[in-house]
Amino acid sequence: MSPAVSVVMAVYNGSEHVARAINSVLGQTIVDYELLIVDDGSTDDSSAAIAAALEARTAAERQRIRLLRHERNRGYDGVTETAVAAATGDWVFFVDSDDTIEPQTLEALLDSALTSDSQVVIPQQRTVDEDTGRTGLLRQWAPPSGVSTGTETVRRFARGELVSSQHALIRRNLFEDLQIASANTFSDVLVMTQAYCRSKRISYLTEPLYNYSIRSNSITGSLRDTIWDLPVAVTQLYPYVDAQVEPREAAELRRRLRHGALWQMANKAAAEPRVTPLGREVTRWVRQHVLWRNLLWFAVRRKPMVLVVLGLVKLSPGLHRRLYRSYKARG
């Protein structure tokens, strides 16, 4: 009998944290799930760490686990392709190998999906700063009350009110014939946007069920050359946005997506402990793409944070860097 949920965990050089992630999945209040661990070509001791974590579990727990391995690193698109092809559950849920989930996560997500007849269930996320120990809630969280359409979710994501995160319960059939941006670090955003567009109903849980780890040396926590994938991924979202709303609103949402990417790139560069050639290049690129007429557009719409941050980057990137680092230091 097939399980209800296929939990997918991609591992790439995650030996330090993967046992904790595995234990959080195996500690669920329900047992109607399988865990697919995809070792995406790790070159460290991840295989040994996974084996040790599984050895400590019961035989019944190990029966719910399947190990898959790529001989070379294939990234998000390769992991998604492998995992979805292997999954047997009606639902798919992604857990990163350095994150954890609460014991009631799968039960709460499934209950919401079944009672609301939704194709996607999005939980609130708790952020965990591994460097400082601080915890908080994901700030981009302004969902509709209860249940909404996929179009409304796309709209709120484009406005910066929701994160388009793969850490949601997703009907497996939504992955059929999806367009995945090969070799793009932000492929998950494209995949999730397509899933939203295909969904008639999406529900939201305000309880923080997913614990998202932030570390300065992680792929998402530090500035790397892959930051250039972000503006590319944003342009790939445009056709899906255009198909969901009227042309005038689509133009507005495109503008918000572009400036959301500029915001992230500028802040990522500013957060670096020291100024690097890549940081200077990213900042220079952002300054070139921040236009005064667009800042005026945000001013008219009373979006002061966008106006202040991107205005500071345009006028004085050094001042923006100092203020942003001070802001981060205060938590």
TAWO-V866887 format. One line per field, one symbol per residue. psi: psi as a letter, one per 20 degrees, with the letter a starting at -180 (. if undefined). A space follows every 50 residues. Layout:
psi = ???
This chain:
psi = pqrgpoppoppolkhhihgggghhgikqirjmrqooooolkqjbkgghhg gghhhirrhhghhjpppqpphqpiagggggggghhhqiqhqppppqijrr qqhjghggggggghhilqippoqqqppoohhiiqqaqphmnmrroeqrrh ghggghghijiqpnqimqppphiiipkqopopjphkhhggghghgghiph pprppipnipooppqhjrgiiqprhihihghghghihghhghihrqgghg hghgghgghhgggggghgghiphqprgggggggggghhioqhhhhhghgh jlmhggggghgggggnhggggghghgghhi.
